[in-house]
Amino acid sequence: MTLPPGKLFLVAAILFVAALAQAATPSSPQTSGDRLVASGPAGQPPAKLVSAKFSRQKLTSTRGHRTTAAGRKNQRTGTAATADDWTLGNDGKVIYLTFDDGPQEEWTPKVLSVLARHHAKATFFVLGREAAAHPELVEIERSLGHHVGNHTWDHPMLTHLTPQRVKEEIFSGVKSKCFRPPYRDTNALVEAVATANHQRQVLWDVDTNDWKKPGAAKIERAILRGAYPGAIILMHDGGGNRAETVAALERSLTQLTARGYTFRALPC
């Protein structure tokens, strides 16, 4: 792909920051844990959180409560645990940062720069239309070790669509192992279509409500108060001005790193 000079400079700048960060800190070993969670809003008030917690041999709350699992259905989602369920590391102080609605030319690079400075990996749930408009940003996200998830093509309320339109929206999104329905608007049909597309529905544990632009301090407080080992945190790098998100991310990562947390991408 041939990029215009401005975008070439942008790519070079982000990769340079990432290279410096990588050289400064050795990579930490991966650990296994026990959980998958799921979905996110964008520009609309989110519905209440639904999370699905899975492991190969047990269902385990990230707060430490254990329940036997083989084949038992998760009480919140009704999804059966199976041998190919994912596992998330919460046996250590690991947090999963997620960003919806990008990629966006101004804010995605700024989020990537903050993550690079703090040696943090994240997951970007991108819109198909934005990924098609800015494929170089998706490539940069992946090249820096972040993961990319499907957030549909055009960010509709999926439960308001016909089954055929639901399929079109999900199947036209980016290829990934993860799918996040816009607005957390989901039902059995939506989940079934995602499964048919070989994608697991992924929600969140901590909603920062950064899309409301409440101020960087409030976003930062939401991140810090909600943080716990294994938490999935919802933010946005697209859909509007994300200056508050970038500022809050910088400050909260400084504090969470001091608390001993590390930041990994979801297995997407």
C-alpha positions in Angstrom: 0.0 0.0 0.0 1.3 3.5 -0.9 0.6 6.1 1.7 0.6 9.9 1.4 3.5 11.7 3.0 1.4 12.9 6.0 0.3 9.4 6.8 3.8 8.0 6.3 5.1 10.5 8.9 2.3 9.4 11.2 3.1 5.7 10.9 6.8 6.4 11.4 6.2 8.5 14.5 4.0 5.9 16.2 6.4 3.0 15.3 9.4 5.1 16.6 7.6 5.7 20.0 6.7 2.0 20.2 10.3 0.9 19.4 11.7 3.1 22.2 9.1 1.8 24.6 9.9 -1.8 23.6 13.6 -1.3 24.0 13.2 0.3 27.5 11.3 -2.6 29.0 11.6 -6.4 28.5 8.4 -8.2 27.6 6.7 -10.0 30.5 5.6 -13.6 30.3 2.0 -14.4 29.5 -0.1 -16.0 32.2 -3.3 -18.0 31.9 -6.4 -17.1 33.8 -10.1 -17.7 33.5 -12.4 -15.3 31.8 -14.0 -13.9 28.8 -16.3 -10.9 28.9 -18.3 -9.1 26.4 -19.8 -5.5 24.3 -19.8 -1.7 24.1 -21.7 1.5 23.3 -20.7 4.5 21.3 -22.5 7.8 21.4 -25.5 6.3 23.2 -26.2 5.5 26.8 -25.1 1.9 27.4 -27.5 -0.8 28.5 -26.6 -2.6 31.7 -23.5 -4.7 31.6 -23.6 -8.4 30.8 -20.4 -10.4 31.2 -19.7 -14.0 30.4 -17.0 -15.6 32.5 -15.5 -18.8 31.1 -12.6 -21.3 31.6 -11.8 -24.7 30.2 -12.4 -26.5 33.5 -14.3 -24.1 35.7 -16.3 -20.9 35.8 -14.5 -18.5 38.0 -15.5 -15.0 39.1 -12.7 -12.5 38.9 -13.5 -11.7 42.5 -12.4 -15.2 43.6 -15.7 -17.1 43.8 -15.4 -20.5 42.1 -18.1 -22.6 40.6 -17.9 -26.0 38.9 -18.4 -25.8 35.3 -18.0 -28.6 32.8 -20.9 -27.9 30.5 -22.7 -25.7 33.0 -24.4 -22.6 31.6 -23.3 -19.3 32.7 -26.1 -17.8 34.8 -25.8 -14.3 33.2 -25.6 -15.2 29.6 -26.9 -18.7 29.2 -23.8 -19.6 27.1 -22.4 -23.1 27.8 -18.7 -23.4 28.6 -17.0 -25.7 26.1 -13.5 -27.0 25.5 -12.6 -24.2 23.1 -13.7 -21.4 25.5 -11.1 -18.7 25.9 -9.2 -18.0 29.1 -8.1 -14.5 30.3 -5.3 -14.0 32.7 -6.6 -12.8 36.1 -4.2 -14.9 38.2 -2.0 -11.8 38.2 -2.7 -8.0 38.1 -3.7 -7.9 34.4 -6.2 -5.4 32.9 -7.7 -5.5 29.4 -8.1 -2.0 27.9 -10.6 -1.8 25.0 -11.3 1.1 22.6 -14.4 1.3 20.3 -15.5 3.1 17.2 -12.1 3.7 15.5 -9.8 3.9 13.8 -9.8 7.7 13.7 -7.0 9.8 12.1 -6.4 12.1 15.1 -7.3 10.2 18.2 -6.2 6.6 17.4 -2.5 7.6 17.0 -2.6 9.6 20.2 -4.1 6.6 22.1 -1.4 4.3 20.5 1.3 6.7 21.6 0.1 6.7 25.2 -0.1 2.9 25.2 3.4 2.7 23.8 4.8 5.0 26.5 3.3 2.7 29.2 4.2 -0.6 27.5 0.5 -1.4 27.4 -1.3 -3.6 24.9 -5.0 -3.1 24.1 -7.9 -4.3 21.9 -9.5 -2.0 19.4 -13.1 -2.8 18.4 -13.1 -1.1 15.0 -16.0 -0.2 12.7 -15.7 -1.8 9.2 -16.4 1.6 7.5 -13.6 3.3 9.5 -11.2 0.4 8.9 -11.8 0.6 5.2 -11.2 4.4 5.3 -8.0 4.0 7.4 -6.5 0.6 6.8 -3.0 1.9 7.6 -4.2 2.6 11.2 -5.5 -1.0 11.6 -2.1 -2.3 10.3 -0.3 -0.1 12.8 -2.5 -1.4 15.7 -1.7 -4.9 14.8 2.0 -4.3 14.1 2.4 -2.8 17.6 1.0 -5.9 19.2 -2.5 -4.8 19.9 -5.5 -6.9 18.8 -8.4 -5.8 16.6 -12.1 -6.8 17.1 -15.2 -6.5 15.0 -17.7 -3.7 16.0 -19.9 -4.2 12.9 -19.7 -2.2 9.6 -21.8 0.8 10.4 -22.7 0.8 14.2 -26.4 0.1 14.1 -28.8 -1.2 16.8 -28.6 -4.8 15.7 -31.8 -6.0 17.4 -33.7 -3.5 15.3 -32.6 -5.1 12.0 -33.8 -8.0 9.9 -31.7 -11.2 10.3 -30.2 -10.6 6.9 -29.1 -7.1 7.8 -27.7 -8.4 11.1 -25.6 -10.9 9.1 -24.4 -8.2 6.7 -23.4 -5.9 9.5 -21.4 -8.5 11.3 -19.9 -10.4 8.3 -18.8 -7.1 6.7 -16.8 -6.1 9.8 -13.1 -6.8 10.3 -11.9 -10.4 10.6 -11.2 -11.2 14.2 -12.0 -13.8 16.9 -14.0 -11.1 18.8 -17.2 -9.3 18.2 -18.7 -6.4 20.2 -22.3 -5.3 19.4 -22.8 -1.5 19.3 -24.6 -0.1 22.3 -24.5 -3.6 23.9 -27.6 -4.2 21.8 -27.7 -8.0 21.5 -29.9 -11.0 21.6 -29.8 -14.7 20.8 -29.9 -14.0 17.0 -27.0 -11.5 17.2 -24.9 -13.9 19.2 -25.7 -16.8 16.8 -24.7 -14.7 13.8 -21.4 -13.8 15.4 -20.8 -17.4 16.3 -21.5 -18.3 12.6 -18.8 -15.8 11.7 -16.4 -17.6 14.1 -16.5 -14.6 16.6 -17.2 -14.6 20.3 -19.3 -11.7 21.6 -17.2 -9.6 24.0 -18.7 -7.1 26.5 -16.9 -5.2 29.3 -16.6 -4.9 33.1 -15.9 -1.2 33.5 -17.7 1.5 31.5 -15.8 4.8 31.7 -18.7 6.7 29.9 -16.0 8.6 28.1 -18.3 9.2 25.1 -20.3 11.6 27.3 -17.2 13.8 27.6 -17.6 14.1 31.4 -14.0 15.5 31.8 -10.7 13.7 32.0 -10.8 13.5 35.8 -14.1 11.6 35.8 -12.9 9.2 33.2 -9.7 8.6 35.2 -11.7 8.0 38.4 -13.9 5.4 36.5 -10.8 3.6 35.4 -9.1 3.6 38.7 -12.1 2.7 40.8 -13.1 0.0 38.4 -9.7 -1.6 38.1 -9.2 -5.1 39.4 -7.3 -8.2 38.1 -9.0 -9.4 34.9 -11.2 -6.4 34.3 -12.1 -5.3 30.8 -12.3 -1.5 30.5 -14.4 0.2 27.9 -13.2 3.5 26.2 -13.4 5.0 22.8 -10.8 6.2 20.2 -13.4 7.1 17.6 -16.9 8.7 17.4 -15.9 12.2 18.4 -13.3 14.3 20.2 -11.3 12.0 22.5 -9.0 14.5 24.1 -10.4 13.7 27.5 -9.9 10.0 27.0 -6.3 10.4 26.0 -5.6 12.6 29.0 -7.3 10.2 31.4 -5.6 7.2 29.9 -2.1 8.8 30.4 -2.8 9.6 34.1 -4.6 6.3 34.9 -1.9 4.1 33.3 0.8 5.9 35.3 -1.1 5.1 38.5 -2.1 1.6 37.7 1.4 0.7 36.6 2.6 2.0 40.0 0.1 -0.4 41.6 1.7 -3.3 39.8 -0.8 -3.8 36.9 0.1 -4.9 33.4 -2.1 -4.4 30.3 -2.7 -7.1 27.7 -4.8 -7.5 24.6 -7.8 -9.8 24.5 -7.3 -13.1 22.6 -8.8 -11.7 19.4 
